[in-house]
Amino acid sequence: MERLPRICELDVEAINRTGPPEYPLSPSAPIQAYSNIYPAETPVELDIHEGVEVGVLLEGAKSHYYNDVSFRVEPGDVWLCPSWEPHGWRFTAQNSRDLVLMFLPEFLGEERLRDLPWLALFAVPPSQRPRVNGPRVREKVLRLGEEMVTELQEQQPGWDCALRLDLLRLLLVLSRDWRPPASLRAQSNLRARNLPAIMSALELVHSRPAQRVTVAQAAQSCGLSRAQFCLVFRNTMAMSFGRFCLHSRLRAAARLLTSSRLSIEAIAEQTGFTDGSHLQRTFAKHYGCTPGSYRSRPQSLQVGPPADDAAES
């Protein structure tokens, strides 16, 4: 079987990205969904975004790229991306059609699938996430995908509730034959039910996308001690608050690089980095290129893996 390249191995000249796309999500509008038809094959596109992503290929063929694994996608296949995970894709057949749902964790709340919270499906590396296995599962996925497309197109009263229920059903179908790694079961304290407890911190980050929010500020906004807040946030969002904020600030920096002529120093000041050198180092570690290269040749963006929590700043 032909091996697909990973993100870091892609031909940079083939990448078709002119800047980070916008997916306007907020606590009052926690989901964005769309279904598109792609008449022709597409170049590679790369993305990193705040929302959790679930996608279904309905027709055609597609390739997905992550830093540690890549795979082909056929009709009835599903891909999962947690918040702030760099990933890429390209459509490899004419008239391909997909369904993509981008949402904040609060959209699914505290629901559990089997004996694990739904967040567990996203809290493992891409190679260990559940995949469609067998024709019966594929048929169910395609049926659910088409039902969600119909809800999107018709937008009858309660369509967002129908999307939520169908999305949960889709994740349940995926999880039934999935064997999560032992390391994940040891972390089965993920609890989306704690979202109300940290909502003030999320809203603080949403309202100040280009500023640095400290753990102390976030904890105070939630009425929790620093230690309590850090524990609750990690168990709710499957990442630390520091990592969440760092990726948010990097995205704000990337947006300013492609939409303004501000200097690197000015962008660093506006996005909460110590100075231009600090932004340069952090940006290169996460995006795989310097801010200057990203600005002058955005089509050559190579996205790197998220930093370990120990490297957060």
C-alpha positions in Angstrom: 0.0 0.0 0.0 1.3 3.4 -1.0 2.5 5.4 2.0 1.1 8.9 2.5 3.4 11.7 3.6 3.0 13.4 7.0 2.5 17.1 7.3 6.2 17.7 7.8 7.0 15.8 4.6 4.6 17.6 2.3 5.8 19.5 -0.8 5.6 23.1 0.5 4.9 24.4 -3.0 1.7 22.3 -3.2 0.1 23.9 -0.2 -2.7 26.2 -0.9 -3.2 28.3 2.3 -3.2 32.1 2.3 -4.0 32.5 6.0 -5.9 30.9 8.8 -9.6 30.5 8.1 -12.2 31.8 10.4 -14.7 29.6 12.3 -16.7 32.0 14.4 -17.6 30.0 17.6 -18.8 31.4 20.9 -20.7 30.2 23.9 -23.9 31.6 22.3 -23.1 30.0 18.9 -21.1 26.9 19.8 -21.3 25.1 16.5 -20.6 25.8 12.8 -21.4 23.1 10.2 -21.2 22.9 6.4 -21.4 20.5 3.5 -19.5 21.2 0.3 -19.0 19.7 -3.1 -15.5 19.8 -4.7 -15.8 19.5 -8.5 -12.1 18.9 -9.0 -9.1 17.6 -7.0 -7.6 20.2 -4.6 -4.2 21.2 -3.5 -3.1 20.4 0.1 -4.6 22.8 2.7 -3.5 23.2 6.3 -5.4 24.3 9.3 -5.4 24.9 13.0 -8.5 26.1 14.8 -10.1 26.5 18.2 -13.1 24.3 17.7 -13.3 20.5 17.9 -13.8 19.1 14.4 -15.8 16.0 13.2 -15.9 15.3 9.5 -17.6 12.7 7.3 -16.8 12.0 3.7 -20.0 11.4 1.8 -18.7 11.0 -1.7 -15.4 10.9 -3.5 -11.9 10.5 -2.0 -9.7 12.5 0.3 -6.3 12.4 2.1 -5.8 13.6 5.7 -2.4 14.6 7.1 -1.2 14.9 10.7 2.3 15.2 12.0 2.6 11.6 13.1 0.3 9.8 10.7 -1.7 10.2 7.4 -4.5 8.2 5.9 -6.8 8.0 3.0 -10.5 8.8 3.5 -13.3 7.0 1.6 -17.1 7.5 1.6 -18.3 6.7 5.1 -15.0 7.4 6.8 -14.8 9.9 9.7 -12.0 12.1 10.9 -11.6 13.7 14.3 -9.5 16.7 15.3 -9.4 18.3 18.8 -8.9 22.0 19.4 -5.7 23.5 18.2 -4.4 20.4 16.4 -2.5 21.1 13.2 -3.8 19.0 10.3 -4.0 19.0 6.5 -6.1 17.5 3.8 -6.7 17.4 0.0 -9.5 16.0 -2.1 -8.2 13.4 -4.5 -11.3 12.7 -6.6 -13.7 14.8 -8.7 -17.1 15.7 -7.2 -16.2 14.8 -3.7 -18.6 15.8 -1.0 -18.1 16.1 2.8 -19.8 17.2 6.0 -17.8 19.1 8.6 -18.9 20.1 12.1 -16.8 22.5 14.1 -17.9 23.0 17.7 -16.9 24.1 21.2 -16.9 21.3 23.8 -19.9 22.8 25.6 -22.1 21.8 22.6 -21.9 18.2 23.7 -21.6 18.9 27.4 -21.1 16.0 29.8 -22.3 13.2 27.6 -20.5 9.8 27.9 -20.0 7.1 25.3 -20.0 3.7 26.8 -17.8 4.2 30.0 -15.8 7.1 28.7 -16.6 10.8 28.2 -16.9 11.8 24.5 -13.8 13.9 24.8 -11.8 10.8 25.2 -12.1 10.0 21.5 -10.1 13.2 20.8 -7.6 13.0 23.7 -5.3 10.4 22.0 -2.9 10.8 19.1 -4.5 10.6 15.6 -3.2 7.1 15.0 -5.1 5.8 18.0 -8.5 7.5 17.4 -11.5 5.4 16.4 -11.9 4.7 12.7 -14.8 3.2 10.7 -14.5 -0.5 10.7 -16.6 -2.6 8.4 -19.5 -2.1 5.9 -22.3 -2.0 8.5 -20.6 0.8 10.4 -19.9 2.7 7.2 -23.5 2.4 6.1 -24.6 3.8 9.5 -22.1 6.7 9.3 -23.3 7.6 5.7 -26.9 7.6 6.8 -26.2 9.8 9.8 -24.2 12.1 7.6 -27.0 12.6 5.1 -29.5 13.2 7.9 -27.3 16.0 9.3 -26.9 17.5 5.8 -30.7 17.5 5.5 -31.0 19.3 8.8 -28.4 21.9 7.7 -30.2 22.5 4.4 -33.7 22.7 5.7 -33.0 24.3 9.1 -36.4 23.4 10.6 -37.1 24.5 14.2 -34.7 22.6 16.5 -32.2 21.7 13.7 -29.3 22.5 16.1 -30.7 20.0 18.6 -31.0 17.4 15.9 -27.4 18.0 14.9 -26.3 17.5 18.5 -28.2 14.2 18.8 -27.0 12.9 15.4 -23.4 13.9 16.3 -23.6 12.0 19.6 -25.0 9.0 17.7 -22.1 9.2 15.2 -19.5 9.3 18.0 -21.2 6.4 19.7 -21.2 4.3 16.5 -17.4 5.0 16.2 -16.7 4.1 19.8 -18.4 0.7 19.9 -15.6 -1.2 18.4 -12.8 1.1 19.6 -10.3 -0.1 22.1 -8.9 3.0 23.8 -5.3 2.8 25.0 -4.7 1.9 28.7 -3.1 5.3 29.2 -6.4 7.0 28.3 -8.4 4.8 30.7 -6.1 6.0 33.4 -7.2 9.6 32.5 -10.9 8.8 32.4 -11.6 11.7 34.7 -12.3 13.9 31.7 -15.5 15.7 32.5 -17.3 18.0 30.1 -19.9 18.5 32.9 -17.4 20.9 34.5 -17.8 23.4 31.6 -20.0 25.8 33.6 -17.2 26.0 36.2 -14.7 27.2 33.7 -17.0 29.1 31.3 -15.9 32.4 32.7 -12.3 31.6 31.8 -13.2 30.5 28.3 -15.2 33.7 27.8 -12.2 35.7 29.1 -10.0 34.1 26.4 -12.6 34.6 23.7 -13.0 38.3 24.6 -9.3 38.9 24.6 -7.9 36.8 21.7 -4.8 39.0 21.3 -3.9 39.4 25.0 -2.3 37.1 27.6 -4.6 35.7 30.2 -2.8 34.3 33.2 -3.9 31.3 35.2 -4.4 33.5 38.2 -6.8 35.8 36.2 -8.7 32.8 34.8 -9.0 31.1 38.2 -10.2 34.3 39.8 -12.9 34.8 37.1 -14.2 31.3 37.9 -14.0 31.7 41.7 -11.5 28.8 42.0 -8.1 28.5 43.5 -5.2 28.2 41.0 -4.8 24.5 41.7 -8.5 23.7 41.5 -8.8 25.6 38.3 -5.9 23.9 36.6 -7.2 20.5 37.5 -10.8 21.2 36.4 -9.7 22.8 33.2 -7.5 19.9 32.2 -10.2 17.4 33.1 -12.7 19.3 31.0 -10.8 20.4 27.9 -8.3 17.5 27.7 -5.4 20.1 27.7 -3.9 22.6 30.2 -5.1 26.2 30.3 -1.6 27.3 29.4 -1.6 25.3 26.2 -5.1 26.5 25.3 -4.1 30.1 25.7 -0.7 29.7 23.9 -2.4 28.3 20.8 -5.0 31.0 20.9 -2.3 33.7 21.0 -0.3 32.1 18.2 -3.4 32.1 16.0 -3.9 35.8 16.8 -0.3 36.4 15.8 -0.7 34.4 12.5 -3.8 36.5 11.7 -1.9 39.7 12.2 1.0 38.5 10.1 -1.3 38.0 7.1 -3.7 40.9 7.6 -1.4 43.7 8.7 2.1 45.3 8.1 2.9 45.4 11.8 6.5 44.5 12.8 7.2 41.3 14.5 8.0 43.2 17.7 4.6 45.0 17.5 2.7 41.7 16.9 4.6 40.1 19.8 3.5 43.0 22.1 -0.1 42.7 20.9 -0.3 39.0 21.4 1.3 38.7 24.8 4.8 37.5 24.0 7.8 38.9 25.8 9.4 40.3 22.6 9.9 39.5 19.0 12.5 36.8 19.7 10.1 35.0 22.0 7.4 35.1 19.3 9.9 34.0 16.7 11.0 30.9 18.7 7.5 29.9 19.7 6.0 30.5 16.3 8.7 28.4 14.6 8.2 25.5 17.0 4.5 25.3 16.4 4.2 26.3 12.7 7.4 25.0 11.4 8.5 28.3 9.9 9.5 31.8 11.1 6.9 34.5 11.3 8.7 36.3 8.4 8.4 33.2 6.2 4.8 32.8 7.1 4.1 36.4 6.2 6.0 36.5 2.9 5.2 33.0 1.7 1.9 31.9 3.4 1.5 29.2 0.8 4.6 27.4 2.2 3.2 27.0 5.7 4.3 23.8 7.4 2.5 23.2 10.6 4.3 21.5 13.5 3.0 19.5 16.4 1.6 21.1 19.5 4.2 21.8 22.2 4.4 19.6 25.3 2.9 21.2 28.3 6.3 21.7 29.7 7.1 24.1 26.9 4.1 26.3 27.4 4.7 30.0 28.1 
